[in-house]
Amino acid sequence: MDLKKPQERNKEIMPYKNILLIDDDIDDADFFREAVVLLQKESSFRYETDPVKAFEELKISTKLPDLLFLDINMPRLNGLELLLKIRDTKQLQHMEIILISSPTEAVIRDLASTYEIERYMCKPNTFNELVSQLQEIL
């Protein structure tokens, strides 16, 4: 499987307007939503807790997210499996995706190298840490 990296995006020209988080933890998703709303009030943010359902919806969507945050540790279909499915689906393979997870940055870096992942972030422990991380991305 060849994972193609999405094109680099010029954030100064076009900020992220449509952001999707796929994470099975509702508390983490709400926490994430609050941070995104704080930083980008004009953005549309939504989350899906079922990765299988999220993938099916993405395949038929007429408006794909500008940015997808994808949790690695999920039941039924983990984030790496979902990433492979997305990159293997022609209409989805150019989506910008940031993998997120609880493991240490070193673990994620190893995964990023193995799966040719361009962007990733560790799940922060506090709201302020999350805001700080998202500020650099958004």
HELIX and SHEET records of a PDB file:
HELIX    1   1 ILE A   26  LEU A   39  1                                  14    
HELIX    2   2 PRO A   51  ILE A   60  1                                  10    
HELIX    3   3 GLY A   79  ARG A   87  1                                   9    
HELIX    4   4 GLU A  105  THR A  114  1                                  10    
HELIX    5   5 PHE A  127  ILE A  137  1                                  11    
SHEET    1   A 5 SER A  44  GLU A  48  0                                        
SHEET    2   A 5 ASN A  18  ILE A  22  1                                        
SHEET    3   A 5 LEU A  67  ASP A  71  1                                        
SHEET    4   A 5 ILE A  97  SER A 101  1                                        
SHEET    5   A 5 TYR A 120  CYS A 122  1                                        
END                                                                             
